[in-house]
Amino acid sequence: MASRDRGRSAGTAVALGAGGLLVFLAEVAMFAGLYLAARASLGGGASGVAVGIAALAVGIAAWGLWMAPTSSRRIPAVPRAVAAAVAGAVIAGVLLVNDRTWFAAAVAAAALVYATGTLVAGERVPVIVGGGGGGRDETRDPAA
């Protein structure tokens, strides 16, 4: 048990829960779609891989600054949901233009899941109270 909790401080570990896990998987799908869209826009090859990795790095940095649950610059829930929906639509559009129909549909669905999950959760951030694996799940409002 102790090895599983290594690196977590008591009361600060983020608990996913079913809804949080779904939103996390939607984020992963959108990042995968971002990479594929950037790579496909150059037709693949080494330059496509390089551009895909660069786009992924920029996307992850932007997410970390403005959308991550622990970010001090996190934008409010409604603009965050709109940004995710727009980003998903753009990524899906690029994938669709490049004949990646199934990936485009997956990214569009992921964007809707992320936006809906963001609106449902609002500004609450699920946390495990007490750490150590025996804590209870709660939600907190970062503004409180």
N, CA, C and O atoms as a GROMACS GRO file, in nm:
protein
  576
    1MET      N    1   0.083  -0.119   0.000
    1MET     CA    2   0.000   0.000   0.000
    1MET      C    3   0.087   0.124   0.000
    1MET      O    4   0.056   0.221  -0.069
    2ALA      N    5   0.195   0.124   0.076
    2ALA     CA    6   0.280   0.242   0.085
    2ALA      C    7   0.343   0.276  -0.049
    2ALA      O    8   0.358   0.393  -0.082
    3SER      N    9   0.379   0.175  -0.127
    3SER     CA   10   0.442   0.203  -0.256
    3SER      C   11   0.342   0.265  -0.353
    3SER      O   12   0.381   0.343  -0.439
    4ARG      N   13   0.214   0.230  -0.340
    4ARG     CA   14   0.112   0.287  -0.427
    4ARG      C   15   0.091   0.435  -0.399
    4ARG      O   16   0.057   0.510  -0.490
    5ASP      N   17   0.110   0.479  -0.275
    5ASP     CA   18   0.085   0.616  -0.236
    5ASP      C   19   0.208   0.703  -0.241
    5ASP      O   20   0.202   0.821  -0.208
    6ARG      N   21   0.320   0.647  -0.283
    6ARG     CA   22   0.444   0.724  -0.288
    6ARG      C   23   0.427   0.846  -0.379
    6ARG      O   24   0.372   0.835  -0.488
    7GLY      N   25   0.473   0.960  -0.334
    7GLY     CA   26   0.467   1.081  -0.414
    7GLY      C   27   0.342   1.162  -0.393
    7GLY      O   28   0.332   1.273  -0.445
    8ARG      N   29   0.245   1.111  -0.318
    8ARG     CA   30   0.122   1.186  -0.293
    8ARG      C   31   0.129   1.247  -0.154
    8ARG      O   32   0.171   1.182  -0.058
    9SER      N   33   0.089   1.371  -0.143
    9SER     CA   34   0.079   1.431  -0.010
    9SER      C   35  -0.065   1.413   0.038
    9SER      O   36  -0.158   1.411  -0.042
   10ALA      N   37  -0.081   1.401   0.167
   10ALA     CA   38  -0.212   1.374   0.225
   10ALA      C   39  -0.311   1.484   0.188
   10ALA      O   40  -0.284   1.602   0.206
   11GLY      N   41  -0.428   1.441   0.137
   11GLY     CA   42  -0.535   1.536   0.110
   11GLY      C   43  -0.525   1.608  -0.023
   11GLY      O   44  -0.610   1.691  -0.053
   12THR      N   45  -0.424   1.579  -0.104
   12THR     CA   46  -0.411   1.654  -0.229
   12THR      C   47  -0.422   1.566  -0.353
   12THR      O   48  -0.422   1.619  -0.464
   13ALA      N   49  -0.431   1.437  -0.337
   13ALA     CA   50  -0.439   1.348  -0.453
   13ALA      C   51  -0.574   1.362  -0.521
   13ALA      O   52  -0.677   1.366  -0.454
   14VAL      N   53  -0.573   1.371  -0.650
   14VAL     CA   54  -0.698   1.387  -0.725
   14VAL      C   55  -0.764   1.251  -0.744
   14VAL      O   56  -0.700   1.157  -0.791
   15ALA      N   57  -0.889   1.242  -0.709
   15ALA     CA   58  -0.967   1.121  -0.729
   15ALA      C   59  -1.044   1.134  -0.858
   15ALA      O   60  -1.108   1.236  -0.883
   16LEU      N   61  -1.039   1.032  -0.941
   16LEU     CA   62  -1.106   1.040  -1.070
   16LEU      C   63  -1.255   1.015  -1.060
   16LEU      O   64  -1.334   1.099  -1.105
   17GLY      N   65  -1.297   0.905  -1.003
   17GLY     CA   66  -1.437   0.870  -1.007
   17GLY      C   67  -1.476   0.835  -1.150
   17GLY      O   68  -1.395   0.849  -1.241
   18ALA      N   69  -1.598   0.791  -1.170
   18ALA     CA   70  -1.643   0.750  -1.304
   18ALA      C   71  -1.647   0.866  -1.402
   18ALA      O   72  -1.599   0.855  -1.514
   19GLY      N   73  -1.704   0.979  -1.360
   19GLY     CA   74  -1.712   1.096  -1.448
   19GLY      C   75  -1.576   1.153  -1.478
   19GLY      O   76  -1.548   1.192  -1.592
   20GLY      N   77  -1.491   1.159  -1.377
   20GLY     CA   78  -1.357   1.212  -1.397
   20GLY      C   79  -1.274   1.124  -1.489
   20GLY      O   80  -1.195   1.174  -1.569
   21LEU      N   81  -1.292   0.994  -1.477
   21LEU     CA   82  -1.221   0.901  -1.564
   21LEU      C   83  -1.265   0.918  -1.709
   21LEU      O   84  -1.183   0.914  -1.800
   22LEU      N   85  -1.394   0.937  -1.729
   22LEU     CA   86  -1.446   0.958  -1.864
   22LEU      C   87  -1.390   1.087  -1.925
   22LEU      O   88  -1.353   1.089  -2.042
   23VAL      N   89  -1.385   1.193  -1.846
   23VAL     CA   90  -1.329   1.320  -1.895
   23VAL      C   91  -1.180   1.303  -1.924
   23VAL      O   92  -1.130   1.356  -2.023
   24PHE      N   93  -1.108   1.231  -1.838
   24PHE     CA   94  -0.966   1.207  -1.862
   24PHE      C   95  -0.944   1.131  -1.993
   24PHE      O   96  -0.857   1.167  -2.072
   25LEU      N   97  -1.023   1.028  -2.017
   25LEU     CA   98  -1.012   0.952  -2.141
   25LEU      C   99  -1.046   1.040  -2.262
   25LEU      O  100  -0.986   1.024  -2.369
   26ALA      N  101  -1.141   1.131  -2.246
   26ALA     CA  102  -1.174   1.225  -2.354
   26ALA      C  103  -1.055   1.317  -2.383
   26ALA      O  104  -1.026   1.346  -2.499
   27GLU      N  105  -0.987   1.362  -2.278
   27GLU     CA  106  -0.868   1.445  -2.298
   27GLU      C  107  -0.760   1.369  -2.375
   27GLU      O  108  -0.699   1.423  -2.467
   28VAL      N  109  -0.738   1.244  -2.336
   28VAL     CA  110  -0.638   1.161  -2.404
   28VAL      C  111  -0.675   1.144  -2.551
   28VAL      O  112  -0.588   1.154  -2.638
   29ALA      N  113  -0.802   1.118  -2.580
   29ALA     CA  114  -0.847   1.102  -2.718
   29ALA      C  115  -0.828   1.230  -2.798
   29ALA      O  116  -0.790   1.226  -2.915
   30MET      N  117  -0.854   1.345  -2.735
   30MET     CA  118  -0.835   1.472  -2.806
   30MET      C  119  -0.687   1.499  -2.833
   30MET      O  120  -0.652   1.550  -2.940
   31PHE      N  121  -0.599   1.464  -2.738
   31PHE     CA  122  -0.455   1.480  -2.762
   31PHE      C  123  -0.406   1.387  -2.873
   31PHE      O  124  -0.324   1.426  -2.956
   32ALA      N  125  -0.457   1.264  -2.874
   32ALA     CA  126  -0.421   1.171  -2.981
   32ALA      C  127  -0.469   1.224  -3.115
   32ALA      O  128  -0.398   1.217  -3.215
   33GLY      N  129  -0.590   1.278  -3.117
   33GLY     CA  130  -0.643   1.338  -3.239
   33GLY      C  131  -0.563   1.459  -3.285
   33GLY      O  132  -0.543   1.479  -3.404
   34LEU      N  133  -0.516   1.539  -3.189
   34LEU     CA  134  -0.432   1.655  -3.223
   34LEU      C  135  -0.305   1.610  -3.292
   34LEU      O  136  -0.266   1.666  -3.394
   35TYR      N  137  -0.240   1.509  -3.237
   35TYR     CA  138  -0.118   1.455  -3.299
   35TYR      C  139  -0.147   1.402  -3.440
   35TYR      O  140  -0.076   1.435  -3.534
   36LEU      N  141  -0.253   1.321  -3.452
   36LEU     CA  142  -0.286   1.263  -3.582
   36LEU      C  143  -0.323   1.369  -3.684
   36LEU      O  144  -0.285   1.359  -3.801
   37ALA      N  145  -0.397   1.472  -3.642
   37ALA     CA  146  -0.436   1.579  -3.734
   37ALA      C  147  -0.315   1.656  -3.782
   37ALA      O  148  -0.303   1.684  -3.902
   38ALA      N  149  -0.224   1.690  -3.692
   38ALA     CA  150  -0.104   1.764  -3.731
   38ALA      C  151  -0.015   1.680  -3.823
   38ALA      O  152   0.038   1.729  -3.922
   39ARG      N  153  -0.002   1.554  -3.788
   39ARG     CA  154   0.080   1.463  -3.870
   39ARG      C  155   0.019   1.444  -4.008
   39ARG      O  156   0.090   1.447  -4.109
   40ALA      N  157  -0.112   1.423  -4.013
   40ALA     CA  158  -0.180   1.399  -4.141
   40ALA      C  159  -0.181   1.522  -4.230
   40ALA      O  160  -0.183   1.511  -4.352
   41SER      N  161  -0.179   1.639  -4.168
   41SER     CA  162  -0.183   1.762  -4.249
   41SER      C  163  -0.057   1.778  -4.334
   41SER      O  164  -0.060   1.850  -4.433
   42LEU      N  165   0.052   1.711  -4.297
   42LEU     CA  166   0.174   1.715  -4.379
   42LEU      C  167   0.194   1.585  -4.457
   42LEU      O  168   0.297   1.566  -4.521
   43GLY      N  169   0.096   1.496  -4.451
   43GLY     CA  170   0.106   1.372  -4.526
   43GLY      C  171   0.190   1.265  -4.461
   43GLY      O  172   0.228   1.169  -4.527
   44GLY      N  173   0.221   1.278  -4.336
   44GLY     CA  174   0.301   1.177  -4.265
   44GLY      C  175   0.449   1.202  -4.285
   44GLY      O  176   0.491   1.316  -4.302
   45GLY      N  177   0.526   1.097  -4.282
   45GLY     CA  178   0.670   1.109  -4.295
   45GLY      C  179   0.734   1.171  -4.173
   45GLY      O  180   0.667   1.198  -4.073
   46ALA      N  181   0.865   1.194  -4.182
   46ALA     CA  182   0.940   1.249  -4.068
   46ALA      C  183   0.893   1.390  -4.033
   46ALA      O  184   0.883   1.423  -3.915
   47SER      N  185   0.865   1.472  -4.133
   47SER     CA  186   0.821   1.608  -4.104
   47SER      C  187   0.682   1.607  -4.040
   47SER      O  188   0.654   1.689  -3.953
   48GLY      N  189   0.596   1.515  -4.081
   48GLY     CA  190   0.464   1.503  -4.019
   48GLY      C  191   0.474   1.461  -3.874
   48GLY      O  192   0.400   1.512  -3.789
   49VAL      N  193   0.564   1.368  -3.845
   49VAL     CA  194   0.584   1.324  -3.707
   49VAL      C  195   0.637   1.440  -3.622
   49VAL      O  196   0.591   1.461  -3.510
   50ALA      N  197   0.732   1.515  -3.676
   50ALA     CA  198   0.788   1.628  -3.603
   50ALA      C  199   0.682   1.734  -3.574
   50ALA      O  200   0.675   1.786  -3.463
   51VAL      N  201   0.600   1.765  -3.674
   51VAL     CA  202   0.494   1.865  -3.654
   51VAL      C  203   0.389   1.811  -3.557
   51VAL      O  204   0.336   1.886  -3.476
   52GLY      N  205   0.359   1.681  -3.566
   52GLY     CA  206   0.264   1.621  -3.473
   52GLY      C  207   0.312   1.629  -3.329
   52GLY      O  208   0.234   1.660  -3.238
   53ILE      N  209   0.439   1.602  -3.308
   53ILE     CA  210   0.496   1.609  -3.173
   53ILE      C  211   0.496   1.754  -3.123
   53ILE      O  212   0.465   1.780  -3.007
   54ALA      N  213   0.531   1.848  -3.212
   54ALA     CA  214   0.530   1.989  -3.173
   54ALA      C  215   0.389   2.036  -3.137
   54ALA      O  216   0.370   2.107  -3.038
   55ALA      N  217   0.291   1.997  -3.218
   55ALA     CA  218   0.152   2.035  -3.190
   55ALA      C  219   0.106   1.974  -3.058
   55ALA      O  220   0.035   2.039  -2.980
   56LEU      N  221   0.145   1.852  -3.033
   56LEU     CA  222   0.110   1.786  -2.908
   56LEU      C  223   0.173   1.857  -2.789
   56LEU      O  224   0.108   1.875  -2.686
   57ALA      N  225   0.297   1.898  -2.802
   57ALA     CA  226   0.364   1.971  -2.694
   57ALA      C  227   0.294   2.104  -2.664
   57ALA      O  228   0.273   2.139  -2.548
   58VAL      N  229   0.259   2.177  -2.770
   58VAL     CA  230   0.188   2.304  -2.752
   58VAL      C  231   0.051   2.280  -2.689
   58VAL      O  232   0.010   2.354  -2.599
   59GLY      N  233  -0.020   2.178  -2.736
   59GLY     CA  234  -0.151   2.147  -2.680
   59GLY      C  235  -0.146   2.109  -2.533
   59GLY      O  236  -0.229   2.153  -2.454
   60ILE      N  237  -0.048   2.028  -2.496
   60ILE     CA  238  -0.034   1.988  -2.356
   60ILE      C  239   0.004   2.106  -2.269
   60ILE      O  240  -0.045   2.120  -2.157
   61ALA      N  241   0.092   2.192  -2.320
   61ALA     CA  242   0.130   2.313  -2.244
   61ALA      C  243   0.010   2.405  -2.223
   61ALA      O  244  -0.011   2.457  -2.113
   62ALA      N  245  -0.070   2.424  -2.328
   62ALA     CA  246  -0.190   2.510  -2.315
   62ALA      C  247  -0.289   2.449  -2.217
   62ALA      O  248  -0.346   2.520  -2.134
   63TRP      N  249  -0.309   2.318  -2.225
   63TRP     CA  250  -0.399   2.252  -2.132
   63TRP      C  251  -0.348   2.270  -1.989
   63TRP      O  252  -0.426   2.300  -1.898
   64GLY      N  253  -0.219   2.251  -1.969
   64GLY     CA  254  -0.161   2.264  -1.835
   64GLY      C  255  -0.175   2.404  -1.778
   64GLY      O  256  -0.194   2.420  -1.658
   65LEU      N  257  -0.167   2.505  -1.864
   65LEU     CA  258  -0.178   2.643  -1.817
   65LEU      C  259  -0.322   2.684  -1.785
   65LEU      O  260  -0.347   2.747  -1.683
   66TRP      N  261  -0.416   2.647  -1.872
   66TRP     CA  262  -0.550   2.704  -1.862
   66TRP      C  263  -0.662   2.607  -1.832
   66TRP      O  264  -0.773   2.650  -1.799
   67MET      N  265  -0.637   2.476  -1.842
   67MET     CA  266  -0.749   2.383  -1.827
   67MET      C  267  -0.727   2.277  -1.719
   67MET      O  268  -0.823   2.214  -1.675
   68ALA      N  269  -0.606   2.257  -1.676
   68ALA     CA  270  -0.577   2.154  -1.575
   68ALA      C  271  -0.646   2.185  -1.443
   68ALA      O  272  -0.654   2.301  -1.403
   69PRO      N  273  -0.696   2.082  -1.375
   69PRO     CA  274  -0.765   2.104  -1.248
   69PRO      C  275  -0.681   2.175  -1.142
   69PRO      O  276  -0.735   2.246  -1.058
   70THR      N  277  -0.550   2.157  -1.146
   70THR     CA  278  -0.465   2.218  -1.044
   70THR      C  279  -0.399   2.348  -1.090
   70THR      O  280  -0.316   2.404  -1.019
   71SER      N  281  -0.435   2.397  -1.208
   71SER     CA  282  -0.373   2.519  -1.260
   71SER      C  283  -0.421   2.643  -1.184
   71SER      O  284  -0.539   2.656  -1.153
   72SER      N  285  -0.327   2.731  -1.154
   72SER     CA  286  -0.365   2.856  -1.087
   72SER      C  287  -0.428   2.955  -1.185
   72SER      O  288  -0.488   3.054  -1.143
   73ARG      N  289  -0.414   2.930  -1.314
   73ARG     CA  290  -0.471   3.017  -1.419
   73ARG      C  291  -0.589   2.952  -1.489
   73ARG      O  292  -0.623   2.989  -1.601
   74ARG      N  293  -0.650   2.855  -1.426
   74ARG     CA  294  -0.760   2.779  -1.487
   74ARG      C  295  -0.876   2.872  -1.524
   74ARG      O  296  -0.922   2.952  -1.443
   75ILE      N  297  -0.921   2.859  -1.648
   75ILE     CA  298  -1.033   2.942  -1.692
   75ILE      C  299  -1.163   2.884  -1.637
   75ILE      O  300  -1.170   2.766  -1.607
   76PRO      N  301  -1.267   2.968  -1.624
   76PRO     CA  302  -1.395   2.920  -1.569
   76PRO      C  303  -1.456   2.807  -1.653
   76PRO      O  304  -1.417   2.786  -1.768
   77ALA      N  305  -1.551   2.736  -1.595
   77ALA     CA  306  -1.606   2.615  -1.655
   77ALA      C  307  -1.669   2.637  -1.792
   77ALA      O  308  -1.642   2.560  -1.884
   78VAL      N  309  -1.751   2.740  -1.808
   78VAL     CA  310  -1.821   2.759  -1.936
   78VAL      C  311  -1.723   2.792  -2.049
   78VAL      O  312  -1.728   2.727  -2.154
   79PRO      N  313  -1.632   2.890  -2.032
   79PRO     CA  314  -1.535   2.912  -2.140
   79PRO      C  315  -1.444   2.792  -2.165
   79PRO      O  316  -1.400   2.768  -2.278
   80ARG      N  317  -1.415   2.716  -2.060
   80ARG     CA  318  -1.333   2.596  -2.074
   80ARG      C  319  -1.406   2.491  -2.158
   80ARG      O  320  -1.344   2.426  -2.242
   81ALA      N  321  -1.534   2.474  -2.135
   81ALA     CA  322  -1.614   2.380  -2.213
   81ALA      C  323  -1.624   2.424  -2.358
   81ALA      O  324  -1.614   2.342  -2.449
   82VAL      N  325  -1.645   2.554  -2.380
   82VAL     CA  326  -1.652   2.606  -2.517
   82VAL      C  327  -1.519   2.588  -2.588
   82VAL      O  328  -1.516   2.549  -2.704
   83ALA      N  329  -1.408   2.617  -2.520
   83ALA     CA  330  -1.276   2.600  -2.580
   83ALA      C  331  -1.252   2.455  -2.618
   83ALA      O  332  -1.197   2.428  -2.725
   84ALA      N  333  -1.292   2.362  -2.533
   84ALA     CA  334  -1.275   2.220  -2.564
   84ALA      C  335  -1.360   2.179  -2.684
   84ALA      O  336  -1.315   2.103  -2.770
   85ALA      N  337  -1.483   2.229  -2.689
   85ALA     CA  338  -1.571   2.196  -2.801
   85ALA      C  339  -1.517   2.252  -2.932
   85ALA      O  340  -1.519   2.183  -3.035
   86VAL      N  341  -1.470   2.375  -2.930
   86VAL     CA  342  -1.413   2.436  -3.051
   86VAL      C  343  -1.286   2.363  -3.093
   86VAL      O  344  -1.268   2.332  -3.211
   87ALA      N  345  -1.198   2.336  -2.998
   87ALA     CA  346  -1.074   2.263  -3.030
   87ALA      C  347  -1.107   2.125  -3.088
   87ALA      O  348  -1.045   2.082  -3.186
   88GLY      N  349  -1.203   2.057  -3.029
   88GLY     CA  350  -1.244   1.926  -3.080
   88GLY      C  351  -1.301   1.935  -3.219
   88GLY      O  352  -1.273   1.849  -3.303
   89ALA      N  353  -1.381   2.039  -3.246
   89ALA     CA  354  -1.438   2.056  -3.380
   89ALA      C  355  -1.329   2.083  -3.483
   89ALA      O  356  -1.334   2.030  -3.594
   90VAL      N  357  -1.232   2.166  -3.448
   90VAL     CA  358  -1.123   2.197  -3.541
   90VAL      C  359  -1.039   2.072  -3.568
   90VAL      O  360  -1.008   2.041  -3.683
   91ILE      N  361  -1.003   2.001  -3.462
   91ILE     CA  362  -0.923   1.879  -3.478
   91ILE      C  363  -1.000   1.776  -3.562
   91ILE      O  364  -0.944   1.716  -3.653
   92ALA      N  365  -1.128   1.757  -3.530
   92ALA     CA  366  -1.210   1.661  -3.606
   92ALA      C  367  -1.222   1.704  -3.752
   92ALA      O  368  -1.219   1.620  -3.842
   93GLY      N  369  -1.235   1.834  -3.777
   93GLY     CA  370  -1.242   1.884  -3.914
   93GLY      C  371  -1.116   1.854  -3.993
   93GLY      O  372  -1.122   1.812  -4.108
   94VAL      N  373  -1.001   1.877  -3.930
   94VAL     CA  374  -0.873   1.848  -3.997
   94VAL      C  375  -0.861   1.698  -4.025
   94VAL      O  376  -0.815   1.658  -4.132
   95LEU      N  377  -0.901   1.617  -3.929
   95LEU     CA  378  -0.896   1.472  -3.950
   95LEU      C  379  -0.992   1.429  -4.062
   95LEU      O  380  -0.958   1.342  -4.142
   96LEU      N  381  -1.109   1.490  -4.066
   96LEU     CA  382  -1.206   1.457  -4.169
   96LEU      C  383  -1.156   1.494  -4.308
   96LEU      O  384  -1.172   1.417  -4.403
   97VAL      N  385  -1.095   1.610  -4.321
   97VAL     CA  386  -1.038   1.654  -4.448
   97VAL      C  387  -0.928   1.558  -4.494
   97VAL      O  388  -0.909   1.539  -4.614
   98ASN      N  389  -0.858   1.499  -4.400
   98ASN     CA  390  -0.749   1.408  -4.431
   98ASN      C  391  -0.793   1.261  -4.433
   98ASN      O  392  -0.712   1.170  -4.416
   99ASP      N  393  -0.923   1.238  -4.453
   99ASP     CA  394  -0.980   1.104  -4.465
   99ASP      C  395  -0.957   1.015  -4.342
   99ASP      O  396  -0.936   0.894  -4.356
  100ARG      N  397  -0.960   1.072  -4.226
  100ARG     CA  398  -0.950   0.997  -4.101
  100ARG      C  399  -1.087   1.002  -4.032
  100ARG      O  400  -1.100   1.054  -3.922
  101THR      N  401  -1.188   0.947  -4.099
  101THR     CA  402  -1.327   0.962  -4.057
  101THR      C  403  -1.353   0.908  -3.917
  101THR      O  404  -1.417   0.975  -3.836
  102TRP      N  405  -1.305   0.787  -3.887
  102TRP     CA  406  -1.330   0.729  -3.756
  102TRP      C  407  -1.262   0.807  -3.645
  102TRP      O  408  -1.318   0.827  -3.538
  103PHE      N  409  -1.140   0.852  -3.671
  103PHE     CA  410  -1.071   0.933  -3.571
  103PHE      C  411  -1.143   1.067  -3.551
  103PHE      O  412  -1.152   1.117  -3.439
  104ALA      N  413  -1.193   1.124  -3.661
  104ALA     CA  414  -1.267   1.250  -3.651
  104ALA      C  415  -1.391   1.232  -3.565
  104ALA      O  416  -1.421   1.317  -3.481
  105ALA      N  417  -1.464   1.123  -3.586
  105ALA     CA  418  -1.584   1.097  -3.506
  105ALA      C  419  -1.548   1.076  -3.359
  105ALA      O  420  -1.619   1.123  -3.270
  106ALA      N  421  -1.438   1.005  -3.334
  106ALA     CA  422  -1.396   0.981  -3.196
  106ALA      C  423  -1.357   1.110  -3.126
  106ALA      O  424  -1.392   1.132  -3.010
  107VAL      N  425  -1.285   1.197  -3.197
  107VAL     CA  426  -1.244   1.325  -3.137
  107VAL      C  427  -1.366   1.415  -3.114
  107VAL      O  428  -1.374   1.481  -3.010
  108ALA      N  429  -1.460   1.418  -3.208
  108ALA     CA  430  -1.580   1.498  -3.189
  108ALA      C  431  -1.659   1.448  -3.067
  108ALA      O  432  -1.707   1.529  -2.988
  109ALA      N  433  -1.672   1.317  -3.054
  109ALA     CA  434  -1.741   1.261  -2.937
  109ALA      C  435  -1.666   1.292  -2.808
  109ALA      O  436  -1.727   1.326  -2.707
  110ALA      N  437  -1.533   1.282  -2.812
  110ALA     CA  438  -1.452   1.312  -2.694
  110ALA      C  439  -1.467   1.458  -2.653
  110ALA      O  440  -1.474   1.489  -2.534
  111ALA      N  441  -1.473   1.547  -2.751
  111ALA     CA  442  -1.490   1.690  -2.719
  111ALA      C  443  -1.625   1.715  -2.653
  111ALA      O  444  -1.635   1.795  -2.560
  112LEU      N  445  -1.729   1.646  -2.700
  112LEU     CA  446  -1.860   1.661  -2.636
  112LEU      C  447  -1.861   1.605  -2.494
  112LEU      O  448  -1.920   1.664  -2.404
  113VAL      N  449  -1.794   1.492  -2.475
  113VAL     CA  450  -1.784   1.433  -2.340
  113VAL      C  451  -1.710   1.528  -2.248
  113VAL      O  452  -1.752   1.552  -2.135
  114TYR      N  453  -1.597   1.583  -2.296
  114TYR     CA  454  -1.519   1.675  -2.214
  114TYR      C  455  -1.599   1.800  -2.179
  114TYR      O  456  -1.603   1.841  -2.063
  115ALA      N  457  -1.664   1.859  -2.278
  115ALA     CA  458  -1.741   1.981  -2.255
  115ALA      C  459  -1.856   1.954  -2.157
  115ALA      O  460  -1.879   2.033  -2.066
  116THR      N  461  -1.926   1.844  -2.176
  116THR     CA  462  -2.037   1.810  -2.086
  116THR      C  463  -1.987   1.783  -1.945
  116THR      O  464  -2.045   1.831  -1.848
  117GLY      N  465  -1.879   1.707  -1.934
  117GLY     CA  466  -1.822   1.680  -1.802
  117GLY      C  467  -1.776   1.805  -1.732
  117GLY      O  468  -1.791   1.818  -1.610
  118THR      N  469  -1.720   1.898  -1.808
  118THR     CA  470  -1.676   2.025  -1.751
  118THR      C  471  -1.793   2.106  -1.700
  118THR      O  472  -1.787   2.164  -1.592
  119LEU      N  473  -1.900   2.110  -1.778
  119LEU     CA  474  -2.018   2.186  -1.735
  119LEU      C  475  -2.086   2.123  -1.615
  119LEU      O  476  -2.136   2.194  -1.527
  120VAL      N  477  -2.090   1.991  -1.610
  120VAL     CA  478  -2.154   1.921  -1.498
  120VAL      C  479  -2.072   1.941  -1.370
  120VAL      O  480  -2.127   1.969  -1.264
  121ALA      N  481  -1.940   1.927  -1.381
  121ALA     CA  482  -1.854   1.941  -1.263
  121ALA      C  483  -1.840   2.085  -1.219
  121ALA      O  484  -1.820   2.113  -1.101
  122GLY      N  485  -1.850   2.178  -1.314
  122GLY     CA  486  -1.832   2.319  -1.280
  122GLY      C  487  -1.692   2.345  -1.231
  122GLY      O  488  -1.594   2.305  -1.294
  123GLU      N  489  -1.681   2.412  -1.119
  123GLU     CA  490  -1.551   2.447  -1.064
  123GLU      C  491  -1.506   2.352  -0.955
  123GLU      O  492  -1.399   2.369  -0.897
  124ARG      N  493  -1.588   2.251  -0.926
  124ARG     CA  494  -1.551   2.157  -0.821
  124ARG      C  495  -1.437   2.069  -0.867
  124ARG      O  496  -1.430   2.030  -0.984
  125VAL      N  497  -1.348   2.038  -0.776
  125VAL     CA  498  -1.235   1.950  -0.804
  125VAL      C  499  -1.242   1.834  -0.705
  125VAL      O  500  -1.233   1.857  -0.584
  126PRO      N  501  -1.259   1.708  -0.754
  126PRO     CA  502  -1.263   1.596  -0.661
  126PRO      C  503  -1.126   1.571  -0.599
  126PRO      O  504  -1.025   1.572  -0.668
  127VAL      N  505  -1.123   1.549  -0.469
  127VAL     CA  506  -0.997   1.519  -0.400
  127VAL      C  507  -1.020   1.404  -0.303
  127VAL      O  508  -1.133   1.377  -0.263
  128ILE      N  509  -0.912   1.336  -0.266
  128ILE     CA  510  -0.918   1.233  -0.163
  128ILE      C  511  -0.874   1.298  -0.033
  128ILE      O  512  -0.762   1.350  -0.024
  129VAL      N  513  -0.959   1.295   0.065
  129VAL     CA  514  -0.928   1.356   0.193
  129VAL      C  515  -0.860   1.252   0.280
  129VAL      O  516  -0.911   1.142   0.299
  130GLY      N  517  -0.745   1.286   0.333
  130GLY     CA  518  -0.675   1.199   0.425
  130GLY      C  519  -0.561   1.122   0.361
  130GLY      O  520  -0.475   1.071   0.433
  131GLY      N  521  -0.558   1.110   0.229
  131GLY     CA  522  -0.450   1.038   0.161
  131GLY      C  523  -0.435   0.898   0.216
  131GLY      O  524  -0.529   0.846   0.275
  132GLY      N  525  -0.321   0.837   0.199
  132GLY     CA  526  -0.291   0.708   0.258
  132GLY      C  527  -0.379   0.594   0.212
  132GLY      O  528  -0.370   0.485   0.269
  133GLY      N  529  -0.463   0.614   0.112
  133GLY     CA  530  -0.545   0.507   0.058
  133GLY      C  531  -0.672   0.482   0.135
  133GLY      O  532  -0.758   0.409   0.086
  134GLY      N  533  -0.689   0.538   0.255
  134GLY     CA  534  -0.809   0.512   0.333
  134GLY      C  535  -0.898   0.633   0.344
  134GLY      O  536  -0.990   0.635   0.426
  135GLY      N  537  -0.873   0.734   0.262
  135GLY     CA  538  -0.949   0.858   0.272
  135GLY      C  539  -1.086   0.847   0.208
  135GLY      O  540  -1.120   0.746   0.147
  136ARG      N  541  -1.164   0.952   0.223
  136ARG     CA  542  -1.297   0.955   0.162
  136ARG      C  543  -1.297   1.058   0.049
  136ARG      O  544  -1.222   1.156   0.054
  137ASP      N  545  -1.379   1.035  -0.051
  137ASP     CA  546  -1.388   1.127  -0.163
  137ASP      C  547  -1.477   1.245  -0.127
  137ASP      O  548  -1.582   1.228  -0.066
  138GLU      N  549  -1.434   1.362  -0.164
  138GLU     CA  550  -1.512   1.484  -0.147
  138GLU      C  551  -1.488   1.571  -0.268
  138GLU      O  552  -1.398   1.546  -0.347
  139THR      N  553  -1.570   1.673  -0.283
  139THR     CA  554  -1.542   1.773  -0.384
  139THR      C  555  -1.523   1.905  -0.311
  139THR      O  556  -1.582   1.930  -0.206
  140ARG      N  557  -1.439   1.988  -0.371
  140ARG     CA  558  -1.418   2.119  -0.312
  140ARG      C  559  -1.427   2.223  -0.421
  140ARG      O  560  -1.399   2.194  -0.538
  141ASP      N  561  -1.464   2.341  -0.384
  141ASP     CA  562  -1.470   2.453  -0.477
  141ASP      C  563  -1.341   2.531  -0.458
  141ASP      O  564  -1.317   2.583  -0.349
  142PRO      N  565  -1.257   2.542  -0.562
  142PRO     CA  566  -1.130   2.611  -0.547
  142PRO      C  567  -1.145   2.756  -0.504
  142PRO      O  568  -1.050   2.814  -0.450
  143ALA      N  569  -1.262   2.817  -0.527
  143ALA     CA  570  -1.282   2.956  -0.490
  143ALA      C  571  -1.309   2.972  -0.341
  143ALA      O  572  -1.297   3.081  -0.286
  144ALA      N  573  -1.346   2.860  -0.276
  144ALA     CA  574  -1.380   2.868  -0.134
  144ALA      C  575  -1.258   2.868  -0.047
  144ALA      O  576  -1.269   2.874   0.076
   0.00000   0.00000   0.00000
